[in-house]
């Protein structure tokens, strides 16, 4: 697909999150919430803080287990956004309805810049951008027709079976993690069901904070462009038309 839509009239997006992982000698989860609220000033009015379940685990256990190390410990809800913090990562998500990439990118840049002033971060390890979309259809056979997926296993061609496929594809120094899940329904709205298209684009980096800030806008644009193209390349023509694409 060469030209990508600039907007979809039938928005399928259900979740979006940017994550930054870093080395730190400090417990970032103890400092980031207060720092962020203080720096945002009046914009922090009405913010809501929530302690996450992983915070109940012993510090040594979390730090030593790679599967636990980056689990959020504190969640800060700020209007249209949520910031989740572990001792080695910050996740910035947008609460639906989506505000659009430009506004979301601006908040990511502002948040990362504010946090960098506290000298909490050592060398950065990676960042990622994840979009999750639900393409609605009731029947499994129809759900599989929505995605560019040809799958056979043990001599059986998958056409109307519940399916969960995960693949990692390298592209320009990034890893695209694509997941397709049919027969999926929203927990908070079970009437909405269909095919989940989960695109997580990851880049391993080894910048210090100042290098990262100097290149942040272009780094974000690059990872967003890879994610956007991957999503639209997952769609069949029929699926794209059902979303009401608009072009500039």
CORPEQUI-V835072 format. One record per residue. N is the residue number from 1. RES is the residue in three letters. SS is DSSP state (H for helix, E for strand, - for the rest). PSI is psi in whole degrees, 0 to 359 (NA if undefined). Layout:
n-><N	N>
res-><RES	RES>
ss-><SS	SS>
psi-><PSI	PSI>
//
This chain:
n-><1	2	3	4	5	6	7	8	9	10	11	12	13	14	15	16	17	18	19	20	21	22	23	24	25	26	27	28	29	30	31	32	33	34	35	36	37	38	39	40	41	42	43	44	45	46	47	48	49	50	51	52	53	54	55	56	57	58	59	60	61	62	63	64	65	66	67	68	69	70	71	72	73	74	75	76	77	78	79	80	81	82	83	84	85	86	87	88	89	90	91	92	93	94	95	96	97	98	99	100	101	102	103	104	105	106	107	108	109	110	111	112	113	114	115	116	117	118	119	120	121	122	123	124	125	126	127	128	129	130	131	132	133	134	135	136	137	138	139	140	141	142	143	144	145	146	147	148	149	150	151	152	153	154	155	156	157	158	159	160	161	162	163	164	165	166	167	168	169	170	171	172	173	174	175	176	177	178	179	180	181	182	183	184	185	186	187	188	189	190	191	192	193	194	195	196	197	198	199	200	201	202	203	204	205	206	207	208	209	210	211	212	213	214	215	216	217	218	219	220	221	222	223	224	225	226	227	228	229	230	231	232	233	234	235	236	237	238	239	240	241	242	243	244	245	246	247	248>
res-><UNK	UNK	UNK	UNK	UNK	UNK	UNK	UNK	UNK	UNK	UNK	UNK	UNK	UNK	UNK	UNK	UNK	UNK	UNK	UNK	UNK	UNK	UNK	UNK	UNK	UNK	UNK	UNK	UNK	UNK	UNK	UNK	UNK	UNK	UNK	UNK	UNK	UNK	UNK	UNK	UNK	UNK	UNK	UNK	UNK	UNK	UNK	UNK	UNK	UNK	UNK	UNK	UNK	UNK	UNK	UNK	UNK	UNK	UNK	UNK	UNK	UNK	UNK	UNK	UNK	UNK	UNK	UNK	UNK	UNK	UNK	UNK	UNK	UNK	UNK	UNK	UNK	UNK	UNK	UNK	UNK	UNK	UNK	UNK	UNK	UNK	UNK	UNK	UNK	UNK	UNK	UNK	UNK	UNK	UNK	UNK	UNK	UNK	UNK	UNK	UNK	UNK	UNK	UNK	UNK	UNK	UNK	UNK	UNK	UNK	UNK	UNK	UNK	UNK	UNK	UNK	UNK	UNK	UNK	UNK	UNK	UNK	UNK	UNK	UNK	UNK	UNK	UNK	UNK	UNK	UNK	UNK	UNK	UNK	UNK	UNK	UNK	UNK	UNK	UNK	UNK	UNK	UNK	UNK	UNK	UNK	UNK	UNK	UNK	UNK	UNK	UNK	UNK	UNK	UNK	UNK	UNK	UNK	UNK	UNK	UNK	UNK	UNK	UNK	UNK	UNK	UNK	UNK	UNK	UNK	UNK	UNK	UNK	UNK	UNK	UNK	UNK	UNK	UNK	UNK	UNK	UNK	UNK	UNK	UNK	UNK	UNK	UNK	UNK	UNK	UNK	UNK	UNK	UNK	UNK	UNK	UNK	UNK	UNK	UNK	UNK	UNK	UNK	UNK	UNK	UNK	UNK	UNK	UNK	UNK	UNK	UNK	UNK	UNK	UNK	UNK	UNK	UNK	UNK	UNK	UNK	UNK	UNK	UNK	UNK	UNK	UNK	UNK	UNK	UNK	UNK	UNK	UNK	UNK	UNK	UNK	UNK	UNK	UNK	UNK	UNK	UNK	UNK	UNK	UNK	UNK	UNK	UNK>
ss-><-	-	-	-	-	-	E	E	-	-	-	-	E	E	E	E	E	E	E	E	E	E	-	-	-	-	-	H	H	H	H	H	H	H	H	H	H	H	H	H	H	H	H	H	-	-	-	E	E	E	E	-	H	H	H	H	-	-	H	H	H	H	H	H	-	-	-	-	-	-	-	-	-	E	E	E	E	E	-	-	E	E	E	E	E	-	-	-	E	E	E	E	E	E	-	-	-	-	-	-	H	H	H	H	H	H	H	H	H	H	H	H	H	H	H	H	-	-	-	-	-	-	-	E	E	E	E	E	E	E	E	E	E	E	E	E	-	-	-	H	H	H	H	H	-	-	E	-	-	-	-	E	E	-	-	E	E	-	-	-	-	-	-	E	E	E	E	E	E	E	E	-	-	E	E	E	E	E	E	E	E	E	E	E	E	E	-	-	E	E	E	E	E	E	E	E	E	E	E	E	E	E	E	E	-	-	-	-	H	H	H	H	H	H	H	H	H	H	H	H	H	H	H	H	H	H	H	H	H	H	H	H	H	H	E	-	H	H	H	H	H	H	-	-	E	E	-	->
psi-><122	296	125	147	146	343	150	125	332	86	119	354	133	346	146	139	136	133	139	127	145	162	144	140	355	162	94	326	338	338	324	313	311	319	314	316	322	320	329	345	233	332	341	356	132	3	148	127	140	130	128	157	325	340	343	348	149	142	314	324	314	318	330	344	115	333	343	341	324	11	133	140	330	140	130	118	124	90	244	2	160	138	121	134	131	189	351	14	158	130	128	114	160	127	133	146	147	136	353	154	316	315	319	315	319	319	321	311	317	315	313	320	316	316	331	338	345	358	35	332	138	221	139	144	318	161	162	159	123	129	136	125	149	116	113	137	143	313	142	319	322	324	319	337	350	346	148	81	121	116	130	147	134	37	3	126	123	118	330	27	150	132	138	112	135	132	144	124	123	144	116	50	2	164	121	117	108	130	133	124	114	173	44	145	151	136	318	358	73	346	342	115	161	219	126	130	111	115	115	117	125	137	124	131	159	53	151	173	317	321	317	314	321	332	8	316	313	325	319	318	321	314	327	319	318	318	315	314	321	317	309	331	343	343	142	167	320	317	316	316	326	341	356	62	141	139	145	NA>
//
